[in-house]
Amino acid sequence: MSRLTLPLTLMTVTALTFMPVRQSIAADASEGNGAWFVPKTAQPSAPAASHHHAAPAPAPAAVPDMTGMDEAGDAGAQEGEGQQAAPILPLPPVPASPAVPKEDAPPPVTVGLISVQGVMQLSTAAQEMQQVLGERRDRLARAVQKEEGDWREEQQKLQVQARTLTSDQLQLRVRHLQERRAKDQRDFSNKARIIQEAYQVAFHQIERVLEQRDGIIAKVAAAHGMNLVLHAEQAVLHVDGQDITEEVADRLNKVLPHVFIPGDGVDPEVLAKSGKMPTTADEERLMNQAAQQQQQPAEAPAKGSILRRQQ
């Protein structure tokens, strides 16, 4: 490599920036305007449209100028149009559908509304998750920014020293910078993944307690006789008593005031493979123990008297 090719080589190295990692961290920080975090894999999907619209027809091709076209050209165009026509293929007969026997009508609908974002904003476990993992995300962002500055300084030094280096020395230094950039991208991307997966581990604990079949939302809805609960963001108008957001948040704080968050730098995937990750069965066992402890003071005298009578 000659010294004349140095600017082009350094420009190639400069193109390898930290932008993918920084954009990933910035996207995580901007989720929910910083108030609460929902991993992308856990976010509720947008409601499907009630009416399906057909795809717009392609714009017609521009009509070419036919002036001066001879008869051979006309014949060729007609032959090409004939080849483009799609054949009409026969379809198999439609099978007959048997009649459906009459069944009982569903019960009348009693609608309830809930704002998941509102529940997360009121949840102490979600606030703890956001604070702990938000600090880790900010530290990673600062580390990325510092390393980017250090790398640019090394690049500028190399530009100054290029005149005193041989072609082999210059090529070696450039390769070292490229390897450093690649290593930084791998390391920072892996750290960003670990933080993202820690968010998912913490959030899914709250999600299961809320949305499982016998979860808090189902129990609160059943207590009010509701058999259909919709997202509050979908409702334009509702009356008092239909929104159960605050009640669900209050019960969530009693049942799950804290969540398990993997330690700083601990890979959730490695933790899961080790068998040390708390499972749903562990959460149910802890919840049952907490419920028993709440009932134990009232039931303790009766149990004690029964034991004494048996002795």
C-alpha positions in Angstrom: 0.0 0.0 0.0 1.4 3.4 -1.0 1.1 6.5 1.2 -1.1 8.0 -1.5 -3.9 5.5 -0.7 -3.9 6.4 3.0 -6.9 8.9 2.9 -9.1 6.4 1.1 -8.2 3.6 3.5 -8.9 5.8 6.6 -12.2 6.9 5.1 -13.1 3.2 4.8 -12.2 2.7 8.4 -14.1 5.8 9.4 -17.2 4.4 7.8 -17.3 1.6 10.5 -19.1 3.7 13.2 -21.0 2.9 16.4 -24.3 4.0 14.9 -26.0 0.6 15.0 -25.4 0.2 18.8 -26.1 3.9 19.5 -29.4 3.7 17.6 -30.4 0.5 19.4 -29.7 2.2 22.8 -31.5 5.3 21.7 -34.5 3.3 20.6 -34.7 1.5 23.9 -34.4 4.8 25.8 -37.2 6.4 23.7 -39.7 3.5 24.3 -42.9 4.8 26.0 -41.3 8.3 26.2 -39.1 7.0 29.0 -42.0 6.4 31.4 -42.2 2.7 31.1 -40.6 0.0 28.9 -42.3 -2.7 26.9 -40.0 -4.9 24.9 -40.8 -5.0 21.3 -41.7 -8.7 21.5 -44.2 -7.9 24.3 -45.8 -4.8 22.9 -49.5 -5.2 21.9 -50.0 -5.4 18.2 -52.1 -2.8 16.4 -55.8 -3.8 16.0 -56.6 -5.3 12.6 -58.7 -3.2 10.3 -62.3 -4.3 10.1 -62.4 -3.8 6.4 -59.8 -5.2 4.1 -59.0 -3.0 1.1 -57.7 -4.5 -2.1 -54.2 -3.6 -3.1 -54.2 -0.6 -5.5 -54.0 -1.5 -9.1 -50.7 -0.8 -10.8 -50.5 2.4 -12.8 -51.1 1.8 -16.5 -48.0 1.8 -18.6 -47.3 4.8 -20.8 -48.7 4.4 -24.2 -45.9 4.5 -26.8 -46.0 6.7 -29.9 -47.4 4.4 -32.6 -46.7 6.9 -35.4 -44.7 5.4 -38.1 -45.0 1.9 -37.0 -45.3 -0.5 -39.9 -47.6 -3.4 -40.3 -44.9 -5.8 -39.1 -44.6 -3.9 -35.9 -48.4 -4.0 -35.4 -48.4 -7.7 -35.9 -45.5 -8.2 -33.4 -47.3 -6.0 -30.8 -50.5 -8.0 -31.2 -48.7 -11.3 -30.9 -46.9 -10.0 -27.8 -50.2 -9.0 -26.2 -51.6 -12.4 -27.0 -48.7 -14.1 -25.2 -49.2 -11.9 -22.1 -52.8 -12.9 -21.6 -53.2 -15.1 -18.5 -55.0 -18.4 -19.2 -58.3 -19.2 -17.5 -57.9 -22.4 -15.5 -60.8 -24.5 -14.2 -61.3 -24.7 -10.5 -62.5 -27.8 -8.5 -66.1 -27.8 -7.4 -66.9 -26.3 -4.0 -67.9 -28.9 -1.4 -71.3 -28.6 0.1 -71.3 -27.3 3.7 -73.7 -29.1 6.1 -76.1 -27.1 8.2 -74.9 -26.0 11.6 -77.2 -27.0 14.5 -78.7 -24.2 16.5 -76.9 -23.5 19.7 -77.4 -21.2 22.7 -76.6 -17.5 22.1 -73.6 -16.1 23.9 -74.2 -14.1 27.1 -74.8 -10.4 26.9 -71.6 -8.4 26.7 -70.4 -6.4 29.7 -67.4 -4.3 28.6 -64.5 -3.3 30.7 -61.5 -1.1 29.8 -57.9 -1.1 30.8 -54.8 0.9 29.9 -51.7 -1.3 30.1 -49.5 1.8 29.9 -51.4 3.3 32.9 -50.9 0.0 34.9 -47.2 0.0 34.1 -46.9 3.7 35.2 -48.5 2.8 38.6 -46.7 -0.5 39.1 -43.9 -0.4 41.6 -42.3 -3.4 40.0 -42.3 -1.7 36.6 -40.8 1.5 38.1 -38.1 -0.6 39.7 -37.4 -2.3 36.4 -37.2 1.0 34.5 -34.9 2.6 37.1 -32.4 -0.3 37.4 -32.2 -1.2 33.7 -32.4 2.4 32.6 -29.2 3.1 34.6 -27.5 0.2 32.9 -28.6 1.5 29.5 -27.3 5.0 30.2 -24.0 3.6 31.3 -23.6 1.6 28.1 -24.5 4.7 26.1 -21.8 6.7 27.8 -19.3 3.9 27.3 -20.1 3.8 23.6 -19.7 7.5 23.3 -16.3 7.4 25.1 -15.0 4.6 23.0 -16.1 6.4 19.8 -14.1 9.5 20.9 -11.0 7.4 21.7 -11.2 5.7 18.4 -11.4 8.9 16.5 -8.4 10.3 18.4 -6.4 7.2 17.4 -7.5 7.7 13.8 -6.4 11.3 13.8 -3.0 10.3 15.3 -2.5 7.8 12.5 -3.3 10.5 9.9 -0.5 12.7 11.4 2.0 9.8 11.7 1.3 8.5 8.2 4.1 10.4 6.7 6.7 8.8 8.9 5.5 5.2 8.5 6.3 2.7 5.9 3.7 1.1 3.8 3.7 -2.1 5.8 3.6 -0.2 9.1 0.7 1.9 7.9 -1.2 -1.1 6.7 -0.7 -2.9 10.1 -2.0 0.1 12.0 -5.0 0.5 9.8 -5.8 -3.2 10.3 -5.5 -2.8 14.0 -8.0 0.0 13.9 -10.4 -2.1 11.9 -10.1 -5.0 14.3 -10.7 -2.7 17.2 -13.8 -1.3 15.6 -15.1 -4.8 14.9 -14.5 -5.9 18.4 -16.2 -2.8 19.9 -19.2 -3.4 17.7 -19.5 -7.0 18.9 -19.0 -6.1 22.6 -21.4 -3.2 22.7 -24.0 -5.1 20.7 -23.8 -8.0 23.1 -24.1 -5.7 26.1 -27.1 -4.0 24.5 -28.7 -7.4 23.9 -28.2 -8.5 27.5 -29.9 -5.3 28.8 -32.8 -5.8 26.3 -33.3 -9.4 27.4 -33.2 -8.4 31.0 -36.0 -6.0 30.2 -37.9 -8.9 28.7 -37.3 -11.1 31.7 -38.6 -8.5 34.1 -41.5 -7.4 32.0 -42.8 -10.8 31.2 -43.1 -11.5 35.0 -45.5 -8.6 35.2 -47.3 -9.6 32.0 -47.9 -13.2 33.2 -49.4 -12.0 36.5 -51.7 -9.6 34.7 -52.8 -11.6 31.6 -52.7 -15.3 32.4 -56.1 -17.1 32.6 -56.5 -16.6 36.3 -54.5 -13.4 36.4 -55.3 -10.1 38.0 -57.1 -8.7 35.0 -59.4 -11.7 34.8 -60.2 -11.6 38.5 -60.9 -7.9 38.6 -63.1 -8.2 35.5 -65.0 -11.2 37.0 -65.6 -9.3 40.2 -67.3 -6.6 38.2 -69.2 -9.1 36.0 -67.2 -8.1 32.9 -66.8 -10.7 30.2 -65.0 -8.5 27.6 -62.0 -6.2 28.5 -60.6 -3.9 25.8 -57.7 -1.6 25.6 -58.8 1.8 26.9 -57.0 3.4 23.9 -59.5 1.8 21.6 -62.5 3.5 23.3 -63.7 6.9 22.3 -66.3 7.1 25.1 -66.9 5.2 28.3 -68.8 5.6 31.5 -67.7 5.5 35.1 -67.0 2.0 36.4 -65.8 0.5 33.1 -62.1 1.5 33.5 -60.4 -1.0 35.8 -56.8 0.4 35.3 -56.3 1.7 38.8 -57.8 -1.3 40.5 -55.6 -3.7 38.6 -52.6 -1.6 39.4 -53.4 -1.6 43.1 -53.8 -5.4 43.2 -50.6 -5.8 41.1 -48.6 -3.8 43.6 -49.9 -6.1 46.4 -49.2 -9.3 44.5 -46.0 -8.4 42.7 -44.3 -5.4 44.3 -40.9 -6.5 42.9 -39.6 -8.5 40.0 -36.5 -10.6 39.4 -33.9 -8.7 37.4 -30.8 -10.5 36.2 -27.6 -9.0 37.7 -25.6 -6.4 35.9 -23.7 -8.0 33.0 -25.4 -11.4 33.6 -26.5 -12.9 30.3 -30.2 -14.0 30.7 -29.6 -16.8 28.1 -26.7 -18.2 30.1 -28.7 -17.8 33.3 -31.6 -19.7 31.8 -29.4 -22.6 30.6 -27.9 -22.9 34.0 -31.3 -23.6 35.6 -31.0 -20.7 38.1 -33.5 -18.5 36.3 -36.8 -18.3 38.4 -39.6 -20.1 36.5 -43.3 -19.6 36.5 -43.7 -22.5 38.9 -41.4 -20.7 41.3 -43.4 -17.5 41.0 -46.7 -19.4 41.7 -45.1 -21.1 44.7 -43.9 -17.7 46.1 -47.3 -16.1 45.5 -49.1 -19.0 47.2 -46.7 -18.7 50.2 -47.4 -15.0 50.4 -51.2 -15.6 50.3 -50.8 -18.2 53.1 -48.8 -15.9 55.2 -51.5 -13.3 54.9 -54.2 -15.8 56.1 -52.0 -17.4 58.7 -52.5 -14.9 61.6 -56.3 -15.4 61.4 -56.1 -19.2 61.1 -53.3 -19.9 63.5 -55.4 -20.1 66.7 -57.9 -22.5 65.2 -55.1 -24.7 63.9 -53.4 -24.7 67.3 -56.5 -25.6 69.1 -57.2 -28.5 66.8 -53.7 -29.8 67.3 -54.0 -29.6 71.1 -57.4 -31.5 70.9 -55.8 -34.2 68.9 -52.9 -34.6 71.4 
